[in-house]
């Protein structure tokens, strides 16, 4: 069985089950690689005039959603890296609303955000692929919850699926 097998429910905070459950069974590294192409194709189809679109007042713009996906992927990968290197690490949470307020995603082009996300995804796939096998089951805490290293690969994939589906339905089909 792969060291990065699907995590059991006790390997991540209950909140993240909604993301992990969206990920199909299979090799998580292949899934993460495939998502890269799928999401880039979706983002390349966005007309420039739609990049700042918000489907409702108070909601993030399309650019801000991509910035959020980028920030979240970085945080989850950092958590995996820190826990893989130091058993029992305790990391702070991420207030997504505060991070979005302090992000410059709204002022950057979607092409630039997509390019950065692609670079981050490639680096994260490489990091997950080269983790020592015994690191996958190591545990740590983040946001006051217990996680295994392996759970973050699945959370990253599911979070991306969640937001890609939101982009397609809430931002691009109107």
Protein Blocks (a to p, Z undefined) as FASTA:
>chain_A
ZZkbccdfklpcfklmmmmmmpccdjfklmmmmmmmmmmmmmmmpcfklmmpcfbghiac
fklmmmmmmmmmmmmmmmmmmmmmoghiacddddfklmmmmpcklmpcfklmmmmmmmmm
mmmmmmmmmgcfklmmpccdeehiacdfklmmmmmmmmmmmmmmmmmmmmmmZZ
